[in-house]
Amino acid sequence: MTQASFNGAGPSNPGGFRIVRWREGYRIDEVDALVDRIAAGAVTSDEVHQARLTPVRLRPGYDMNDVDKYLDRTAADLRASGR
């Protein structure tokens, strides 16, 4: 099994991303901090698009595909709203 069964959003996973352990993922604390900044309206579409997150292996991380899709959608939404 490559991911935890928890897939919902909550205080410890604001984006609702799958958690992976045996394959490469993004550092959880970095993703959570970026999601918090997005939720606070403190970033532009360019900042979201240019965000660089640290990959991790053999320890829990957020599924890269989930995070990348979320960031792509978020950047598009911000661009559409003029931010």
HTML snippet that shows the backbone in 3Dmol.js (N, CA, C, O; Angstrom):
<script src="https://3Dmol.org/build/3Dmol-min.js"></script>
<div id="view" style="width:600px;height:400px;position:relative"></div>
<script>
const pdb = `
ATOM      1  N   MET A   1       0.852  -1.185   0.000  1.00  0.00           N
ATOM      2  CA  MET A   1       0.000   0.000   0.000  1.00  0.00           C
ATOM      3  C   MET A   1       0.894   1.243   0.000  1.00  0.00           C
ATOM      4  O   MET A   1       1.819   1.340   0.806  1.00  0.00           O
ATOM      5  N   THR A   2       0.626   2.179  -0.887  1.00  0.00           N
ATOM      6  CA  THR A   2       1.499   3.342  -1.025  1.00  0.00           C
ATOM      7  C   THR A   2       0.949   4.593  -0.384  1.00  0.00           C
ATOM      8  O   THR A   2       1.633   5.616  -0.359  1.00  0.00           O
ATOM      9  N   GLN A   3      -0.235   4.548   0.122  1.00  0.00           N
ATOM     10  CA  GLN A   3      -0.809   5.753   0.700  1.00  0.00           C
ATOM     11  C   GLN A   3      -1.648   5.418   1.903  1.00  0.00           C
ATOM     12  O   GLN A   3      -2.125   4.293   2.051  1.00  0.00           O
ATOM     13  N   ALA A   4      -1.826   6.392   2.759  1.00  0.00           N
ATOM     14  CA  ALA A   4      -2.676   6.210   3.923  1.00  0.00           C
ATOM     15  C   ALA A   4      -4.130   6.198   3.478  1.00  0.00           C
ATOM     16  O   ALA A   4      -4.462   6.714   2.411  1.00  0.00           O
ATOM     17  N   SER A   5      -4.972   5.626   4.273  1.00  0.00           N
ATOM     18  CA  SER A   5      -6.381   5.556   3.903  1.00  0.00           C
ATOM     19  C   SER A   5      -7.098   6.881   4.134  1.00  0.00           C
ATOM     20  O   SER A   5      -8.204   7.073   3.630  1.00  0.00           O
ATOM     21  N   PHE A   6      -6.500   7.786   4.874  1.00  0.00           N
ATOM     22  CA  PHE A   6      -7.125   9.078   5.143  1.00  0.00           C
ATOM     23  C   PHE A   6      -7.016   9.958   3.911  1.00  0.00           C
ATOM     24  O   PHE A   6      -5.913  10.266   3.460  1.00  0.00           O
ATOM     25  N   ASN A   7      -8.147  10.361   3.370  1.00  0.00           N
ATOM     26  CA  ASN A   7      -8.144  11.214   2.186  1.00  0.00           C
ATOM     27  C   ASN A   7      -8.915  12.510   2.402  1.00  0.00           C
ATOM     28  O   ASN A   7      -9.093  13.271   1.451  1.00  0.00           O
ATOM     29  N   GLY A   8      -9.370  12.783   3.595  1.00  0.00           N
ATOM     30  CA  GLY A   8     -10.194  13.961   3.820  1.00  0.00           C
ATOM     31  C   GLY A   8      -9.412  15.145   4.325  1.00  0.00           C
ATOM     32  O   GLY A   8      -8.311  15.011   4.858  1.00  0.00           O
ATOM     33  N   ALA A   9     -10.001  16.305   4.146  1.00  0.00           N
ATOM     34  CA  ALA A   9      -9.400  17.524   4.662  1.00  0.00           C
ATOM     35  C   ALA A   9      -9.666  17.610   6.156  1.00  0.00           C
ATOM     36  O   ALA A   9     -10.651  17.064   6.653  1.00  0.00           O
ATOM     37  N   GLY A  10      -8.818  18.271   6.838  1.00  0.00           N
ATOM     38  CA  GLY A  10      -8.969  18.475   8.267  1.00  0.00           C
ATOM     39  C   GLY A  10      -7.842  19.358   8.745  1.00  0.00           C
ATOM     40  O   GLY A  10      -7.027  19.812   7.943  1.00  0.00           O
ATOM     41  N   PRO A  11      -7.782  19.611  10.054  1.00  0.00           N
ATOM     42  CA  PRO A  11      -6.746  20.511  10.570  1.00  0.00           C
ATOM     43  C   PRO A  11      -5.333  20.053  10.242  1.00  0.00           C
ATOM     44  O   PRO A  11      -4.447  20.884  10.043  1.00  0.00           O
ATOM     45  N   SER A  12      -5.108  18.742  10.182  1.00  0.00           N
ATOM     46  CA  SER A  12      -3.767  18.267   9.892  1.00  0.00           C
ATOM     47  C   SER A  12      -3.533  18.040   8.399  1.00  0.00           C
ATOM     48  O   SER A  12      -2.423  17.689   7.999  1.00  0.00           O
ATOM     49  N   ASN A  13      -4.554  18.232   7.576  1.00  0.00           N
ATOM     50  CA  ASN A  13      -4.446  18.038   6.125  1.00  0.00           C
ATOM     51  C   ASN A  13      -5.447  18.972   5.445  1.00  0.00           C
ATOM     52  O   ASN A  13      -6.473  18.522   4.934  1.00  0.00           O
ATOM     53  N   PRO A  14      -5.149  20.276   5.439  1.00  0.00           N
ATOM     54  CA  PRO A  14      -6.131  21.249   4.950  1.00  0.00           C
ATOM     55  C   PRO A  14      -6.520  21.078   3.491  1.00  0.00           C
ATOM     56  O   PRO A  14      -7.609  21.499   3.102  1.00  0.00           O
ATOM     57  N   GLY A  15      -5.671  20.480   2.677  1.00  0.00           N
ATOM     58  CA  GLY A  15      -5.989  20.299   1.268  1.00  0.00           C
ATOM     59  C   GLY A  15      -6.671  18.983   0.963  1.00  0.00           C
ATOM     60  O   GLY A  15      -7.121  18.769  -0.163  1.00  0.00           O
ATOM     61  N   GLY A  16      -6.758  18.087   1.950  1.00  0.00           N
ATOM     62  CA  GLY A  16      -7.358  16.782   1.718  1.00  0.00           C
ATOM     63  C   GLY A  16      -6.513  15.887   0.832  1.00  0.00           C
ATOM     64  O   GLY A  16      -7.051  15.025   0.137  1.00  0.00           O
ATOM     65  N   PHE A  17      -5.195  16.074   0.840  1.00  0.00           N
ATOM     66  CA  PHE A  17      -4.294  15.320  -0.020  1.00  0.00           C
ATOM     67  C   PHE A  17      -4.039  13.917   0.533  1.00  0.00           C
ATOM     68  O   PHE A  17      -4.011  13.706   1.745  1.00  0.00           O
ATOM     69  N   ARG A  18      -3.856  12.968  -0.379  1.00  0.00           N
ATOM     70  CA  ARG A  18      -3.467  11.624   0.044  1.00  0.00           C
ATOM     71  C   ARG A  18      -2.046  11.676   0.594  1.00  0.00           C
ATOM     72  O   ARG A  18      -1.207  12.436   0.113  1.00  0.00           O
ATOM     73  N   ILE A  19      -1.795  10.868   1.594  1.00  0.00           N
ATOM     74  CA  ILE A  19      -0.466  10.787   2.181  1.00  0.00           C
ATOM     75  C   ILE A  19       0.209   9.527   1.652  1.00  0.00           C
ATOM     76  O   ILE A  19      -0.346   8.430   1.724  1.00  0.00           O
ATOM     77  N   VAL A  20       1.427   9.707   1.115  1.00  0.00           N
ATOM     78  CA  VAL A  20       2.200   8.586   0.600  1.00  0.00           C
ATOM     79  C   VAL A  20       3.391   8.348   1.515  1.00  0.00           C
ATOM     80  O   VAL A  20       3.880   9.261   2.179  1.00  0.00           O
ATOM     81  N   ARG A  21       3.846   7.098   1.534  1.00  0.00           N
ATOM     82  CA  ARG A  21       4.989   6.754   2.377  1.00  0.00           C
ATOM     83  C   ARG A  21       6.096   6.051   1.614  1.00  0.00           C
ATOM     84  O   ARG A  21       7.270   6.255   1.924  1.00  0.00           O
ATOM     85  N   TRP A  22       5.766   5.244   0.642  1.00  0.00           N
ATOM     86  CA  TRP A  22       6.756   4.412  -0.029  1.00  0.00           C
ATOM     87  C   TRP A  22       7.151   4.944  -1.395  1.00  0.00           C
ATOM     88  O   TRP A  22       7.913   4.300  -2.116  1.00  0.00           O
ATOM     89  N   ARG A  23       6.653   6.085  -1.748  1.00  0.00           N
ATOM     90  CA  ARG A  23       7.079   6.737  -2.988  1.00  0.00           C
ATOM     91  C   ARG A  23       7.223   8.219  -2.703  1.00  0.00           C
ATOM     92  O   ARG A  23       6.822   8.706  -1.645  1.00  0.00           O
ATOM     93  N   GLU A  24       7.789   8.915  -3.641  1.00  0.00           N
ATOM     94  CA  GLU A  24       8.094  10.327  -3.434  1.00  0.00           C
ATOM     95  C   GLU A  24       6.822  11.150  -3.230  1.00  0.00           C
ATOM     96  O   GLU A  24       5.824  10.959  -3.925  1.00  0.00           O
ATOM     97  N   GLY A  25       6.879  12.055  -2.275  1.00  0.00           N
ATOM     98  CA  GLY A  25       5.793  12.984  -1.998  1.00  0.00           C
ATOM     99  C   GLY A  25       6.383  14.343  -1.650  1.00  0.00           C
ATOM    100  O   GLY A  25       7.602  14.516  -1.634  1.00  0.00           O
ATOM    101  N   TYR A  26       5.506  15.310  -1.370  1.00  0.00           N
ATOM    102  CA  TYR A  26       5.968  16.640  -0.958  1.00  0.00           C
ATOM    103  C   TYR A  26       5.941  16.744   0.560  1.00  0.00           C
ATOM    104  O   TYR A  26       5.099  16.139   1.223  1.00  0.00           O
ATOM    105  N   ARG A  27       6.879  17.523   1.104  1.00  0.00           N
ATOM    106  CA  ARG A  27       6.923  17.742   2.554  1.00  0.00           C
ATOM    107  C   ARG A  27       5.591  18.304   3.028  1.00  0.00           C
ATOM    108  O   ARG A  27       5.094  19.301   2.505  1.00  0.00           O
ATOM    109  N   ILE A  28       5.033  17.650   4.018  1.00  0.00           N
ATOM    110  CA  ILE A  28       3.714  18.002   4.525  1.00  0.00           C
ATOM    111  C   ILE A  28       3.693  19.421   5.085  1.00  0.00           C
ATOM    112  O   ILE A  28       2.766  20.179   4.796  1.00  0.00           O
ATOM    113  N   ASP A  29       4.696  19.794   5.880  1.00  0.00           N
ATOM    114  CA  ASP A  29       4.690  21.120   6.502  1.00  0.00           C
ATOM    115  C   ASP A  29       4.761  22.239   5.466  1.00  0.00           C
ATOM    116  O   ASP A  29       4.127  23.279   5.646  1.00  0.00           O
ATOM    117  N   GLU A  30       5.518  22.047   4.388  1.00  0.00           N
ATOM    118  CA  GLU A  30       5.612  23.070   3.341  1.00  0.00           C
ATOM    119  C   GLU A  30       4.291  23.225   2.591  1.00  0.00           C
ATOM    120  O   GLU A  30       3.855  24.342   2.314  1.00  0.00           O
ATOM    121  N   VAL A  31       3.661  22.101   2.267  1.00  0.00           N
ATOM    122  CA  VAL A  31       2.379  22.158   1.556  1.00  0.00           C
ATOM    123  C   VAL A  31       1.323  22.812   2.445  1.00  0.00           C
ATOM    124  O   VAL A  31       0.577  23.678   1.989  1.00  0.00           O
ATOM    125  N   ASP A  32       1.259  22.400   3.714  1.00  0.00           N
ATOM    126  CA  ASP A  32       0.277  22.982   4.631  1.00  0.00           C
ATOM    127  C   ASP A  32       0.458  24.496   4.754  1.00  0.00           C
ATOM    128  O   ASP A  32      -0.524  25.239   4.771  1.00  0.00           O
ATOM    129  N   ALA A  33       1.710  24.956   4.840  1.00  0.00           N
ATOM    130  CA  ALA A  33       1.973  26.399   4.945  1.00  0.00           C
ATOM    131  C   ALA A  33       1.506  27.128   3.687  1.00  0.00           C
ATOM    132  O   ALA A  33       0.929  28.212   3.780  1.00  0.00           O
ATOM    133  N   LEU A  34       1.750  26.546   2.513  1.00  0.00           N
ATOM    134  CA  LEU A  34       1.311  27.167   1.261  1.00  0.00           C
ATOM    135  C   LEU A  34      -0.214  27.189   1.172  1.00  0.00           C
ATOM    136  O   LEU A  34      -0.792  28.200   0.772  1.00  0.00           O
ATOM    137  N   VAL A  35      -0.864  26.097   1.535  1.00  0.00           N
ATOM    138  CA  VAL A  35      -2.335  26.035   1.512  1.00  0.00           C
ATOM    139  C   VAL A  35      -2.916  27.072   2.473  1.00  0.00           C
ATOM    140  O   VAL A  35      -3.919  27.713   2.161  1.00  0.00           O
ATOM    141  N   ASP A  36      -2.291  27.239   3.636  1.00  0.00           N
ATOM    142  CA  ASP A  36      -2.752  28.254   4.589  1.00  0.00           C
ATOM    143  C   ASP A  36      -2.630  29.658   4.000  1.00  0.00           C
ATOM    144  O   ASP A  36      -3.528  30.482   4.176  1.00  0.00           O
ATOM    145  N   ARG A  37      -1.529  29.936   3.304  1.00  0.00           N
ATOM    146  CA  ARG A  37      -1.347  31.249   2.672  1.00  0.00           C
ATOM    147  C   ARG A  37      -2.370  31.473   1.566  1.00  0.00           C
ATOM    148  O   ARG A  37      -2.882  32.580   1.397  1.00  0.00           O
ATOM    149  N   ILE A  38      -2.665  30.415   0.817  1.00  0.00           N
ATOM    150  CA  ILE A  38      -3.676  30.506  -0.241  1.00  0.00           C
ATOM    151  C   ILE A  38      -5.034  30.808   0.375  1.00  0.00           C
ATOM    152  O   ILE A  38      -5.749  31.690  -0.098  1.00  0.00           O
ATOM    153  N   ALA A  39      -5.393  30.081   1.428  1.00  0.00           N
ATOM    154  CA  ALA A  39      -6.686  30.268   2.092  1.00  0.00           C
ATOM    155  C   ALA A  39      -6.822  31.679   2.664  1.00  0.00           C
ATOM    156  O   ALA A  39      -7.923  32.225   2.724  1.00  0.00           O
ATOM    157  N   ALA A  40      -5.703  32.265   3.081  1.00  0.00           N
ATOM    158  CA  ALA A  40      -5.717  33.618   3.641  1.00  0.00           C
ATOM    159  C   ALA A  40      -5.715  34.695   2.558  1.00  0.00           C
ATOM    160  O   ALA A  40      -5.815  35.883   2.863  1.00  0.00           O
ATOM    161  N   GLY A  41      -5.603  34.284   1.299  1.00  0.00           N
ATOM    162  CA  GLY A  41      -5.580  35.245   0.207  1.00  0.00           C
ATOM    163  C   GLY A  41      -4.267  35.985   0.101  1.00  0.00           C
ATOM    164  O   GLY A  41      -4.214  37.092  -0.435  1.00  0.00           O
ATOM    165  N   ALA A  42      -3.186  35.371   0.618  1.00  0.00           N
ATOM    166  CA  ALA A  42      -1.898  36.042   0.693  1.00  0.00           C
ATOM    167  C   ALA A  42      -0.955  35.703  -0.453  1.00  0.00           C
ATOM    168  O   ALA A  42       0.240  35.986  -0.366  1.00  0.00           O
ATOM    169  N   VAL A  43      -1.466  35.103  -1.527  1.00  0.00           N
ATOM    170  CA  VAL A  43      -0.612  34.755  -2.659  1.00  0.00           C
ATOM    171  C   VAL A  43      -1.279  35.141  -3.971  1.00  0.00           C
ATOM    172  O   VAL A  43      -2.500  35.273  -4.052  1.00  0.00           O
ATOM    173  N   THR A  44      -0.459  35.318  -4.988  1.00  0.00           N
ATOM    174  CA  THR A  44      -0.962  35.585  -6.335  1.00  0.00           C
ATOM    175  C   THR A  44      -0.884  34.302  -7.158  1.00  0.00           C
ATOM    176  O   THR A  44      -0.289  33.313  -6.732  1.00  0.00           O
ATOM    177  N   SER A  45      -1.490  34.333  -8.333  1.00  0.00           N
ATOM    178  CA  SER A  45      -1.422  33.163  -9.207  1.00  0.00           C
ATOM    179  C   SER A  45       0.023  32.859  -9.595  1.00  0.00           C
ATOM    180  O   SER A  45       0.403  31.692  -9.701  1.00  0.00           O
ATOM    181  N   ASP A  46       0.828  33.895  -9.807  1.00  0.00           N
ATOM    182  CA  ASP A  46       2.240  33.684 -10.149  1.00  0.00           C
ATOM    183  C   ASP A  46       2.996  33.010  -9.004  1.00  0.00           C
ATOM    184  O   ASP A  46       3.822  32.128  -9.237  1.00  0.00           O
ATOM    185  N   GLU A  47       2.716  33.422  -7.776  1.00  0.00           N
ATOM    186  CA  GLU A  47       3.382  32.811  -6.625  1.00  0.00           C
ATOM    187  C   GLU A  47       3.004  31.339  -6.489  1.00  0.00           C
ATOM    188  O   GLU A  47       3.853  30.505  -6.171  1.00  0.00           O
ATOM    189  N   VAL A  48       1.748  31.021  -6.728  1.00  0.00           N
ATOM    190  CA  VAL A  48       1.316  29.620  -6.668  1.00  0.00           C
ATOM    191  C   VAL A  48       1.991  28.833  -7.780  1.00  0.00           C
ATOM    192  O   VAL A  48       2.493  27.733  -7.552  1.00  0.00           O
ATOM    193  N   HIS A  49       2.002  29.394  -8.977  1.00  0.00           N
ATOM    194  CA  HIS A  49       2.599  28.716 -10.130  1.00  0.00           C
ATOM    195  C   HIS A  49       4.099  28.478  -9.929  1.00  0.00           C
ATOM    196  O   HIS A  49       4.631  27.461 -10.375  1.00  0.00           O
ATOM    197  N   GLN A  50       4.772  29.402  -9.266  1.00  0.00           N
ATOM    198  CA  GLN A  50       6.220  29.303  -9.094  1.00  0.00           C
ATOM    199  C   GLN A  50       6.631  28.601  -7.803  1.00  0.00           C
ATOM    200  O   GLN A  50       7.825  28.462  -7.537  1.00  0.00           O
ATOM    201  N   ALA A  51       5.685  28.163  -7.010  1.00  0.00           N
ATOM    202  CA  ALA A  51       6.007  27.504  -5.740  1.00  0.00           C
ATOM    203  C   ALA A  51       6.855  26.263  -5.988  1.00  0.00           C
ATOM    204  O   ALA A  51       6.562  25.471  -6.883  1.00  0.00           O
ATOM    205  N   ARG A  52       7.888  26.101  -5.205  1.00  0.00           N
ATOM    206  CA  ARG A  52       8.763  24.927  -5.280  1.00  0.00           C
ATOM    207  C   ARG A  52       8.690  24.226  -3.927  1.00  0.00           C
ATOM    208  O   ARG A  52       8.989  24.814  -2.888  1.00  0.00           O
ATOM    209  N   LEU A  53       8.291  22.970  -3.961  1.00  0.00           N
ATOM    210  CA  LEU A  53       8.120  22.201  -2.739  1.00  0.00           C
ATOM    211  C   LEU A  53       9.170  21.098  -2.672  1.00  0.00           C
ATOM    212  O   LEU A  53       9.567  20.548  -3.700  1.00  0.00           O
ATOM    213  N   THR A  54       9.612  20.781  -1.476  1.00  0.00           N
ATOM    214  CA  THR A  54      10.660  19.788  -1.273  1.00  0.00           C
ATOM    215  C   THR A  54      10.093  18.373  -1.324  1.00  0.00           C
ATOM    216  O   THR A  54       9.155  18.056  -0.594  1.00  0.00           O
ATOM    217  N   PRO A  55      10.655  17.519  -2.183  1.00  0.00           N
ATOM    218  CA  PRO A  55      10.216  16.124  -2.205  1.00  0.00           C
ATOM    219  C   PRO A  55      10.825  15.338  -1.040  1.00  0.00           C
ATOM    220  O   PRO A  55      11.937  15.620  -0.595  1.00  0.00           O
ATOM    221  N   VAL A  56      10.074  14.353  -0.561  1.00  0.00           N
ATOM    222  CA  VAL A  56      10.556  13.455   0.488  1.00  0.00           C
ATOM    223  C   VAL A  56      10.342  12.022   0.038  1.00  0.00           C
ATOM    224  O   VAL A  56       9.467  11.734  -0.778  1.00  0.00           O
ATOM    225  N   ARG A  57      11.154  11.131   0.581  1.00  0.00           N
ATOM    226  CA  ARG A  57      11.035   9.695   0.315  1.00  0.00           C
ATOM    227  C   ARG A  57      11.160   8.949   1.632  1.00  0.00           C
ATOM    228  O   ARG A  57      11.849   9.386   2.554  1.00  0.00           O
ATOM    229  N   LEU A  58      10.483   7.822   1.696  1.00  0.00           N
ATOM    230  CA  LEU A  58      10.554   6.925   2.848  1.00  0.00           C
ATOM    231  C   LEU A  58      10.113   7.566   4.154  1.00  0.00           C
ATOM    232  O   LEU A  58      10.464   7.091   5.234  1.00  0.00           O
ATOM    233  N   ARG A  59       9.354   8.628   4.058  1.00  0.00           N
ATOM    234  CA  ARG A  59       8.663   9.217   5.204  1.00  0.00           C
ATOM    235  C   ARG A  59       7.388   9.845   4.660  1.00  0.00           C
ATOM    236  O   ARG A  59       7.300  10.127   3.465  1.00  0.00           O
ATOM    237  N   PRO A  60       6.418  10.065   5.505  1.00  0.00           N
ATOM    238  CA  PRO A  60       5.135  10.565   4.996  1.00  0.00           C
ATOM    239  C   PRO A  60       5.273  11.890   4.252  1.00  0.00           C
ATOM    240  O   PRO A  60       5.994  12.794   4.675  1.00  0.00           O
ATOM    241  N   GLY A  61       4.569  11.974   3.144  1.00  0.00           N
ATOM    242  CA  GLY A  61       4.504  13.193   2.348  1.00  0.00           C
ATOM    243  C   GLY A  61       3.174  13.213   1.619  1.00  0.00           C
ATOM    244  O   GLY A  61       2.499  12.189   1.520  1.00  0.00           O
ATOM    245  N   TYR A  62       2.800  14.368   1.112  1.00  0.00           N
ATOM    246  CA  TYR A  62       1.562  14.468   0.349  1.00  0.00           C
ATOM    247  C   TYR A  62       1.801  13.989  -1.082  1.00  0.00           C
ATOM    248  O   TYR A  62       2.853  14.247  -1.666  1.00  0.00           O
ATOM    249  N   ASP A  63       0.819  13.296  -1.634  1.00  0.00           N
ATOM    250  CA  ASP A  63       0.877  12.803  -3.001  1.00  0.00           C
ATOM    251  C   ASP A  63       1.159  13.971  -3.950  1.00  0.00           C
ATOM    252  O   ASP A  63       0.426  14.960  -3.975  1.00  0.00           O
ATOM    253  N   MET A  64       2.221  13.838  -4.721  1.00  0.00           N
ATOM    254  CA  MET A  64       2.645  14.930  -5.607  1.00  0.00           C
ATOM    255  C   MET A  64       1.586  15.268  -6.653  1.00  0.00           C
ATOM    256  O   MET A  64       1.350  16.441  -6.942  1.00  0.00           O
ATOM    257  N   ASN A  65       0.960  14.266  -7.209  1.00  0.00           N
ATOM    258  CA  ASN A  65      -0.054  14.501  -8.228  1.00  0.00           C
ATOM    259  C   ASN A  65      -1.241  15.275  -7.650  1.00  0.00           C
ATOM    260  O   ASN A  65      -1.746  16.202  -8.284  1.00  0.00           O
ATOM    261  N   ASP A  66      -1.690  14.894  -6.440  1.00  0.00           N
ATOM    262  CA  ASP A  66      -2.795  15.605  -5.787  1.00  0.00           C
ATOM    263  C   ASP A  66      -2.453  17.080  -5.581  1.00  0.00           C
ATOM    264  O   ASP A  66      -3.251  17.965  -5.888  1.00  0.00           O
ATOM    265  N   VAL A  67      -1.260  17.325  -5.059  1.00  0.00           N
ATOM    266  CA  VAL A  67      -0.833  18.700  -4.764  1.00  0.00           C
ATOM    267  C   VAL A  67      -0.672  19.493  -6.051  1.00  0.00           C
ATOM    268  O   VAL A  67      -1.123  20.636  -6.130  1.00  0.00           O
ATOM    269  N   ASP A  68      -0.037  18.907  -7.061  1.00  0.00           N
ATOM    270  CA  ASP A  68       0.163  19.615  -8.324  1.00  0.00           C
ATOM    271  C   ASP A  68      -1.166  19.996  -8.974  1.00  0.00           C
ATOM    272  O   ASP A  68      -1.316  21.112  -9.472  1.00  0.00           O
ATOM    273  N   LYS A  69      -2.123  19.082  -8.973  1.00  0.00           N
ATOM    274  CA  LYS A  69      -3.446  19.387  -9.542  1.00  0.00           C
ATOM    275  C   LYS A  69      -4.120  20.516  -8.768  1.00  0.00           C
ATOM    276  O   LYS A  69      -4.690  21.429  -9.366  1.00  0.00           O
ATOM    277  N   TYR A  70      -4.056  20.454  -7.444  1.00  0.00           N
ATOM    278  CA  TYR A  70      -4.648  21.500  -6.604  1.00  0.00           C
ATOM    279  C   TYR A  70      -4.004  22.858  -6.917  1.00  0.00           C
ATOM    280  O   TYR A  70      -4.703  23.859  -7.074  1.00  0.00           O
ATOM    281  N   LEU A  71      -2.683  22.886  -7.005  1.00  0.00           N
ATOM    282  CA  LEU A  71      -1.995  24.151  -7.271  1.00  0.00           C
ATOM    283  C   LEU A  71      -2.306  24.678  -8.663  1.00  0.00           C
ATOM    284  O   LEU A  71      -2.456  25.887  -8.842  1.00  0.00           O
ATOM    285  N   ASP A  72      -2.405  23.800  -9.649  1.00  0.00           N
ATOM    286  CA  ASP A  72      -2.778  24.224 -11.000  1.00  0.00           C
ATOM    287  C   ASP A  72      -4.176  24.848 -11.014  1.00  0.00           C
ATOM    288  O   ASP A  72      -4.383  25.908 -11.604  1.00  0.00           O
ATOM    289  N   ARG A  73      -5.134  24.179 -10.359  1.00  0.00           N
ATOM    290  CA  ARG A  73      -6.507  24.716 -10.291  1.00  0.00           C
ATOM    291  C   ARG A  73      -6.535  26.040  -9.546  1.00  0.00           C
ATOM    292  O   ARG A  73      -7.214  26.981  -9.960  1.00  0.00           O
ATOM    293  N   THR A  74      -5.798  26.109  -8.451  1.00  0.00           N
ATOM    294  CA  THR A  74      -5.777  27.328  -7.648  1.00  0.00           C
ATOM    295  C   THR A  74      -5.172  28.497  -8.428  1.00  0.00           C
ATOM    296  O   THR A  74      -5.702  29.607  -8.395  1.00  0.00           O
ATOM    297  N   ALA A  75      -4.068  28.246  -9.126  1.00  0.00           N
ATOM    298  CA  ALA A  75      -3.438  29.303  -9.922  1.00  0.00           C
ATOM    299  C   ALA A  75      -4.395  29.781 -11.013  1.00  0.00           C
ATOM    300  O   ALA A  75      -4.498  30.981 -11.265  1.00  0.00           O
ATOM    301  N   ALA A  76      -5.089  28.856 -11.655  1.00  0.00           N
ATOM    302  CA  ALA A  76      -6.059  29.236 -12.705  1.00  0.00           C
ATOM    303  C   ALA A  76      -7.201  30.062 -12.116  1.00  0.00           C
ATOM    304  O   ALA A  76      -7.619  31.057 -12.708  1.00  0.00           O
ATOM    305  N   ASP A  77      -7.709  29.651 -10.945  1.00  0.00           N
ATOM    306  CA  ASP A  77      -8.780  30.401 -10.290  1.00  0.00           C
ATOM    307  C   ASP A  77      -8.315  31.807  -9.914  1.00  0.00           C
ATOM    308  O   ASP A  77      -9.044  32.778 -10.118  1.00  0.00           O
ATOM    309  N   LEU A  78      -7.115  31.919  -9.372  1.00  0.00           N
ATOM    310  CA  LEU A  78      -6.593  33.236  -9.001  1.00  0.00           C
ATOM    311  C   LEU A  78      -6.389  34.115 -10.233  1.00  0.00           C
ATOM    312  O   LEU A  78      -6.698  35.307 -10.210  1.00  0.00           O
ATOM    313  N   ARG A  79      -5.867  33.520 -11.311  1.00  0.00           N
ATOM    314  CA  ARG A  79      -5.680  34.259 -12.556  1.00  0.00           C
ATOM    315  C   ARG A  79      -7.026  34.781 -13.088  1.00  0.00           C
ATOM    316  O   ARG A  79      -7.137  35.925 -13.528  1.00  0.00           O
ATOM    317  N   ALA A  80      -8.033  33.915 -13.036  1.00  0.00           N
ATOM    318  CA  ALA A  80      -9.369  34.304 -13.521  1.00  0.00           C
ATOM    319  C   ALA A  80      -9.972  35.425 -12.693  1.00  0.00           C
ATOM    320  O   ALA A  80     -10.765  36.219 -13.198  1.00  0.00           O
ATOM    321  N   SER A  81      -9.595  35.491 -11.418  1.00  0.00           N
ATOM    322  CA  SER A  81     -10.131  36.542 -10.552  1.00  0.00           C
ATOM    323  C   SER A  81      -9.239  37.793 -10.551  1.00  0.00           C
ATOM    324  O   SER A  81      -9.492  38.747  -9.815  1.00  0.00           O
ATOM    325  N   GLY A  82      -8.190  37.771 -11.388  1.00  0.00           N
ATOM    326  CA  GLY A  82      -7.340  38.945 -11.520  1.00  0.00           C
ATOM    327  C   GLY A  82      -6.242  39.052 -10.476  1.00  0.00           C
ATOM    328  O   GLY A  82      -5.643  40.114 -10.312  1.00  0.00           O
ATOM    329  N   ARG A  83      -5.972  37.956  -9.764  1.00  0.00           N
ATOM    330  CA  ARG A  83      -4.921  38.009  -8.737  1.00  0.00           C
ATOM    331  C   ARG A  83      -3.747  37.242  -9.214  1.00  0.00           C
ATOM    332  O   ARG A  83      -2.741  37.151  -8.510  1.00  0.00           O
TER     333      ARG A  83
END
`;
const viewer = $3Dmol.createViewer("view");
viewer.addModel(pdb, "pdb");
viewer.setStyle({}, {cartoon: {color: "spectrum"}});
viewer.zoomTo();
viewer.render();
</script>
